[in-house]
Amino acid sequence: MRYRPLSSVSSNAILRPVSQTGESEIYRDLLRFKPDELSPNAWAVQAGVSRTVWADMRRHGNPSRRTLEKLLAVANSSLAEFEALRLGRDLKSSGTVAGVGDSRWGWRAAALPPLRLIASHLVGEWGDSGSRFELTAIRPEELIERVHRPPSLAGDPDAFALTVVGDAMWPRFRAGSRIAVSPRAPVAMGEDVLVRLRPGTVNDQIEDEFVLIKQLTRQATAWIELRQFNPDVTIQVGREVVEAIQKIVGELI
């Protein structure tokens, strides 16, 4: 057995995904909507949100849905338009061209199937006793509900969602955040990942599947290195216990 039960689990609200660069993608995209006559701080004040939102968003990409709506309202825009811009950027970067489902031609794409939100719960720590390296259990066959599928996951039928139940990835993700996972997406250094551990690695008496929700920092032939933020701990995990490394594409808004 390689885990020690934790005594409690905190529950907070929601954060957003962050890119590998020093600035979050959502921060860069939102600044494209900034009214020309306003500085970022003046924009925040006029929207009725804290001016500190920019520093937090720049590093962690974590505005609430309500904060986005307030800022975009001052810019005479909307959350739907903002998401459409972000989707359009992704399609352009992937080389996708206009087709039958492109609204520019008067057609509306078919509705995307929802994502399965599977059960998850906190079980303890991975590694040595006192490591404080949070370990999560999931039940892929236990459906909690079906949630909206982001357009970026239209081509991944294996994508799913789960709820973050611990606070080890704060400020990246808070407990209570719903994150989307794409088994088919390529994974790069510095990205957030869900590492699925081989059956029997943790406790062969428990049917749950054990996973590590962390940031991938390094990898070698024999191991991968994972980091969590709260507390800030980095641990190497041998590849012999790793079933799969899957990309966390972000939080579901």
N, C-alpha and C positions, 0 to 999 in steps of 0.2 A: 504494500500500500504506500502510495507516494503523495498523500495529501493529509492535511490536518483540518478538521472542520473549524469554521469561523463562528464567532458568537453572534454576530449581527450583520445585517445588510442595510446600508443607507438607501434612501430612495429620493432622487431629485428629478429635475426635468431634463431639458433637451439641448444638445449641441449639434454642430454640423461638421461635415468632412473637411479635411485640410490637405492641400497639395504638398509636394515634396519641396517646393521653394519656400523662401522666407515669408511670402505673402500667401494667404488663402485665395483660392480661385473665386470664391463668393465675394471677397473684398474687392478684388480687381474688377469683377463684373459689375458690382453695385456702383462703383465710382463712375462707370460709363453713363449712369443715369443722373449724376450730380448736376443740379441746375448751375448754369454758367455763372450766375451772379452771386452764388453762395460758396463760401468755403465749406469744407467738410464739417467743421464745428458749428458753423451757422446753420447748416442743413440739419444737423442733429437737434439743435436748439429749436428751430422752427417746427420740426417734427414732434417735439416733445419727448425726446429720448436723451439719455445721458451722452455727453461728448466723449466719455471713455469707451463708448461702443466701438469706435474705430480701432483703438489699440487692441482690444480684445478680438475683434473680427479679423484684423490683419494677421494676427498670430495664429488664432485657433479656428476662425471661420464659424463663429458660434452665435449669430444673431437669432433671436426668436422669430417666429412667423409674424408676430404682432409688430416687432421692431421693423422688419422689412416692409410690412404694409404701411406703417407710418411714414417711413422715409420715402417710399415710392409714391405715396399720395402727394407729398410736397413737390415731387418731380412730375406730377400729373401723369403718373404711370400706375401700374398694378403688378401684383405678384404673378399673375398669369403672363403678362408681357415679359416680365423679368425671366421667368422660367423658359419662355419661348426663345428668348435671346440666347440663353445658356444652351438649350437644345440645338439651336441653329449653329452655334459655334462648334459643338461636338460633331454634328453632321458634316460640317465643312472640313474639319480636321481629319475626319475619317474618309473623306473623298466621296461621300454620298451625294448623289445628284437628285434633282427633282424627279418625282415619279407620280404614279396614279394617286398615291396618298398625300401628295404635296398640296397644301391649301392654296398655293399660288395658282394652281390650275383649277380651282373650284371644287376639288374633291376632298373628302374628309377621310382620314385613315381609320381603319377598323379599330375598335376599342381594344386596348391591351388586356390580356388576362391578368387577374390580380396575383400578388405574391402571397405565398403561404407564410404566415407568421407562426413559427414553431415554438414549443415550450422551451424555457431556459430557466436555470436556477443556479445560485452560487453554492459551491460545495466545500471550498476550503482553499488550501495553498498547494502549489506545485513545487516539487523539489524538497530540499531539506526543511526540517521543522524550523519555523521562524523566518522563512524566506519572504513571507508576505507577498509572494508572487501569485496573484489571484487565479483560481481555477474555476471554470464554469462547466456545467453539465447541460446538454441539450437533448431533446427528444424529437428527432426529425419526423417521427410518425404521429406526434401529438399536435394536431392543428388547433391553435388558439382562435384565429380568425383569418380572414383574407383581407389584404390591404392593397392600396394603390401601387401599381407597378410603374416606376419611373421609365420614361421612354428610352433611357440609356440601357435598360435591361431588356429591351424588346427582343433581342436575339439570343437571350440566355434562358431557355426553359427550365434550367436547373437552379436558377436564382431563388433565394428565399430570404426571409427576414426573421429577426429575433430581437428580443428585448435585452438590453444591457442591464444586468442585475447587480453589479458591483460598481464601486467608484474608483477602481484602480487605473482607469484610463482618463480620469478627470485631469485637465480640462478638455481633452479631446471629446470624450463622451461621458455624459453623466448617467447615473443609474436611472432607468426609466426611458432612456433613448431607444428608439427602434432603428436598427441598422439593417441595411441590405447587403447581402453577401452574394458574390458572383463566382461560382466555381470555375467558370470558363474564362474569366478575365485574366490577362497576364499580370504577374505580381512583380513589382520593382522594389529596390531598397528604399527604405524610408516610408513605405506605405503601411497602412493599417491592415492587419490580416486576422483571419480566424484559422488557427492551427488545430486540425483534428488529430487527436492522438489515437494510436492503434488500440483496438479492443484488448482489454486485459492489462493495459499499461498501468492504469491507476488502481482499479479494484475490479477483479473479475467476478465478484459477487453482485455487482450492480450493473443493471442493463443500460443505464444512461450512457450517452456518448460524451466523452470529456474533451473540452476544447480550451484553447488559450486565445483570448482576444487581446492582441498586443500590436506593437509596431515592429516590423521586420527591419533590423539594423544591419546585420551582416549574415553571410552564409558561406559555408564551405562544404566540401564533399561529405564530411562526417557529422556536421552539426549546423544548426541555424542559431542566430542570436536574436533574442526578442527583448523589447523594452516596454515597461509600463511606466506611467507617470506619477501615480499616487499610491504608495511612495515610489520615488524614482528608482527603479530596480531593473538591472539588465542580467539576463540569464541565458546560458547556452543550453540548447536542447538537442540531444543526439538524434540524428535522422532515423535511427533504428526504431524510435518510438513515434515518429511522425507519419501519419496516414496521408495527410494532404495539407497544403497551404493555400487558402482561398482568400481572395481579395475582398475587403470590406469597401464597398464603393461609396458609402456615405450613410448619413442618417435620413430617414424618411420624414419629410416635412408634413 
